[in-house]
Amino acid sequence: MGSAAVLAASLAVAVTAAPAVASPGLLAAMQRDFGLTAQQAETRVGQELAASRLMPVAREAAGAAFGGAWFDPALGKLVVGVTDLAAAAPVRQTGAVTVPAGISAAALDAAKAAVDAAAKAKPAPAAVSGWRTDPRSGSLVVTLQPGAHGDDVDAFLDTARRAGPVTLAEAPRPRTVSAGTVGGDPYYINGNTRCSIGFSVQGGFVSAGHCGGAGSSVVGWDGSAMGHFAGSSFPGNDYSFIRIENGWWTAPVVLGWGTVSDALVRGSWVAPAGTSVCRSGSTTHWHCGTVLGLNETINYEQGAVYEATRTNVCAEPGDSGGSFITGDQAQGVTSGGWGNCGSGGETWFQPVNEILGVYGVSLVTA
């Protein structure tokens, strides 16, 4: 066994042995939304945490042959695509399962970057809902609105196909999910928009960028002055940092809004595709689903947002900015989606680690 394989194997022991901790409320929401028993929900959270910690180790073991990774709930393991069968053995040494891949993750990322660059130079047609890399199919998935057609759509697809292999999907165009002032547990921006807190960070909290611009004032659920937007980006990105003042304080929790118990935040390991994820927002409270894909471009009416994560969790107006969490690991802040929590839909979040890096802040953790 080579030194890389020995290192990978030793790291695999460390990550798989790590305990998983999730709040009773989050486990209850998973039981409801996934049809699991309490024990099954607890087991899955532990498996997903192990997969999240294993993913960077397995990627390093695969090297240039890395074809992407995702969590398989049926196996309870991380699955890694490899373009070179010689790389399969060291990846398996980490504890991951391997499958053949027709294209590397680096090549897919480069293809998506080319489409992103083209869309920045010339905005994508409104009939294009978004585009993403999909390691399971080994292609760029371009999502079109139902009935989409026209020369502009064809031209966009031609650009995408020149960049790499393309698979077509169909779904409504996502929308952001901020709302006008209503009751509940919100924060308000300039007195007329309601959004939801994402995660507490040193000096304030992070949320969605479309909720307010830099300098906008914020009041809390009780109407008292809370602070202001120290930074905000939308479109292009969809994140913001709100600096709190006037006696407000931070806590390492995701609120259950009285529906379930609060969830403690202990870190921000990135959950791979296939992992469960739960969302908390001031309109629809707790809902759970699955991470469907990372690094997707969403084509909102206001402009494209890049590097978002796609889920099948529902959301409604007012949930914008709210928390996405897997177990006790922060994932991101709610951006937008389509559908609702009555009939279902899909929702995207902006990954929290990117936000922390942009604003130079750290999570408040338990």
N, C-alpha and C positions, 0 to 999 in steps of 0.2 A: 504493500500500500504506500503511495507517495505521500510526501509531507502535506500537500494540499488536502488529500483525502483524509489523513489523520486529523488535521485541523478541523475539517468539516465535520467529521464524526464526533469529535469532542464537543464542538459547538452544538451539534444536534442534541446531545445528551442534556446540555445546559438549557436549551430552549424548550425541549419537550417536557422537562421536569418542572418548569416554572408553574407555580400555582395560578389559577385564574380566579378572580374575584368579581362578582357582578351583584348589583343590588337586587333584592327580592322583587322590586317593581319591574326592573328590566327583564328578569327571568319570567315574571308573570306575563309581560307583554309578548315575549317570545313564545310562550306556551299558547297564547291566544292566536297570534298571527301565523305561527308555523304548525299549529296542531301538535305540539310536543307535550310530553309529561315533564314534571319538574326536574326529574333526573336527566332526561334527555336534553333539556335546555341547558342545564349546568354542564353536562358533558360536552355539548357543542361549543359552549363558550370557552371551555378549556382547550379543546382541539383548535379552535380558531385563533386563540392567543398564541398557541404553539406555532401554528402556520404563519402568523404574522411575523413572529420573531425569526422563524426559519427562512422566510423568503429572501432576505438579503444574503444569507449564508449560502443558500442554494444557488442564487444568481451568481455569486462569486465562484462557486464550484463549477458551474456550467461554462463560465468564460464567454468567449465569442459565440458559442453554440446555444446560448440562452434564447429560448423561443417564447418566453412569457411564462407566467405562473398563475394558478388559481386554486381556490379551496374547493374540494369535492366533499360535500356533506355526507354522501353515501359511504365514502371511504374514511371520512374523518381525517383526511390528510391533505397536504399541499401537493398539487400536481404541477410538474415542470415540463415544458416542451423543450426538446433538444434537437438541433438541426444536424448534429454529428453524434452518431451512436457511441463513439469513443468517450463522449462526455457523460454518458448516462451513468456509468459506474460511480464516479466521484459524486455526482448529484444524489444518487441513491444512498451513498454513505452518509449524507446529511440527514436522512430520514424522510426525504421526499419521494414521491412516486414520479416516474418519468414516462413521457410519451413522445413519439416522433413529431417533429415540427417541420413544416415546409419552408418557413422563413424565420429569420431571427427577429427578436424583439427590437434590436437596434435598427434593422431594415424597416420594420413596420413603423417605428417611431420617426425615422427619417422621412418615410412616405407621408405620414400625417403632418410633420413639420412643413413639408412642401405644400400641402393643401392649405395649412394654416397661413403660410406666407402669401399664397395666392389670394386667400380670402381677405387678408389685411390690405392687399393692394387693390382688390376689387371685391366688395362685400358679396357674400353668397346670396343666391336667390332666396326670397322669402319662403318658397316651397320646400327648401332644404331645412329640416329640423335640426340636424347636427351630424357630426361624423366622429368616429372613434377607431382605435386599434382594437382588434379582437384576436388574442393569441390562440383561442380555441379553434377558430376557423382559418387562422393565418391570413387575415385580410383586413383592409379598412372597411368598416361598415358605415355606409352613408344612409342616414335615415331621412326619408322623404315624407311630406304630408300626404295623406290619402288623396289620390287623384292628381298628384303632381305631374306636370308635363310642361313642355315649352322649350324653345331654343336655349334659354338661359340655363335651365336645368340640365339639358344635354351637354352644354358647354362645361358646366361645373363637373359633371360626371366624367367627361373626357379628361379634364385636368386631373381628377382623382385617379383615373385609370392609368394615366401616364406616370403617376407617382408610385403606384403599386397595385396589387390585387384588390379588387373591390367587391363587396357583397352589399346588396340593397336590402333595406328594411323599411317598414312603414309605421309611422306614429304621428300623432298630432304635434304641432309646434309647442315647445315648452313656453311657459310664461313665468315671470317672477311672482312671488307670493307675499308681497307686502300688502297692506290694507289701510283703509281709512280708520279713524278713531272709533273703537268699540270697547266694551268692557272686558275684563279678564285680567290677566297678569302680563301686561305688555311693557315695552318702553316706547315712548313717543318721540318723534323727530319733528322739531319746529311746530309742534302742536297739532299736526294734521295727518301724520302717517304712523302706523303701528307696525313694529317688527318684534322679533324675539331675540333674546340674548343667546349668544353662541356659547363661549367658554370664558371663564374668568382667567385673566392674565395679570401679570404684575402691573399694577397701575390702572386697570380697567377691565374691559372685555372686548372680544372680537365678535363680529357679526357680518352681515352681508353689505356689500358696497352700494347696491342699488337703494338701500334704505335711506341714505343721506350722504351729502357731500361734506368734504373737509370744512370744519368750522360750524357745522349745523349743531344747534343745541339739542339736548336730550333731557327728558324728564322721565321719572320712574313710574311704576304702577300706581303710586300714591299721589302723583302729581307734583312731587317735589323735584327741584332742579337736581339733575344727576351728573351732568358733565357735557362733553362735546365730542364731535368726531375729530380726532387728531389726525386721521388719515383715512382715505376712502378711494376705491378704484372700481369703476364700472362704466361702460363695458370693457372688454379685454380681460379683466378679472372681475370677481364679484366678492370683494372682501373689504372690511373696515376695522379700524381700531378706535374704540370709544374710551377716552380718558375720563375716569370718574373723579368727582369732587364732592364737596358739601356733605362730608360725613358718610358717604356710601362706602361699602367695603366689599371685598371679594371673598368667595368661598369656592372650594374645589368640588362643586356639585353640579349635576344637571337636574333641574327641577322636575318634579313629577306633577306639578300644578294641582296637587290634591287628588290626582287620579291614582298614581302609584307612588311608592316611596322614592326619595331622591337617590340618584346614582352618584357615587364618588368617582372622581377623575384621578387616575394614577399615572397617566402617560399618554403617548400619542403614536404607538406602533401602527404602521399602515396595514389595514386589513386587505388581503388580496381579494380578487373577484371570487364570488361564490360564498363569501363569508356573510353571516347575518349582520345586520346593522339596525339600530333603533334610532328614532328621531323624536325629539321633544320640542314642541312649539306652543305658543300661547293661544292658538286657535283650536287645534285638534289634539293637543297633549301627546301621549305616547303612541307611536306606531312603529312596527318592525317590518323588515323585509330583507332583501339580499343585495349585496354589492354586485352589480351587473357588469361593470367595466370601469377602468381608470383612464385618465388622460383623454377625455372626450371634449370636443368643441360643441358648444350649444349655440345655435343661431337664433338668439332672441330678436324681437322686433327692434330693440334699441341697439343691437349690434352683437357680435360674437363674443362669447366668453370661453377662454381656453383652459385646458388642464382640469376640467371638472370630473367628478366621479358620479356615475349613473347608478341609480338604485330603483327598485320597484316598491319603495315606500311611498305612501300617499302624503300629500300636503295640501293646505288650503291657504287663502289670503290671510296674512298676519303671522304665518309660520316662518316667514323669511328671516334668515340670520340664525335660526334656532339650531340646536345641537344634534349632530349625528355622532353616535357612540357605539362601539362594539365592546361588550364586557365593561371594563373600566378604562378603555383606551379611546381618547378623543379622536374623531375622524375628520370632521369638517363642519362648516356652517351651511345651512339651507340656502340654496340659490333660487331655484324655481323648478317647474315641471309642468305636467299636464294631468288632467283628471282631478279626482277629489277623494275624500275618505269614505264616501258612500259607494261609489262604483269602482274605485281603484285608480291606478295611474302610475306614473314614474316621476321621480324627483332627483335632482342633481345637487351635489354639494361641492363647495370649494374646499379643498383639503386644508386642514388646520396647520400642518407643518409649514406649508408655503407662507401662510399668513404670519406665523410666528417669525419666520426668517425675514420677511419684508419689513416688518415693524420693529424687529430686534427685541421682541418680548418673549417671555416664557410663561407656560401654563402655571396656574396655581393648582397644585396637586396635593392629594391627601398623603 
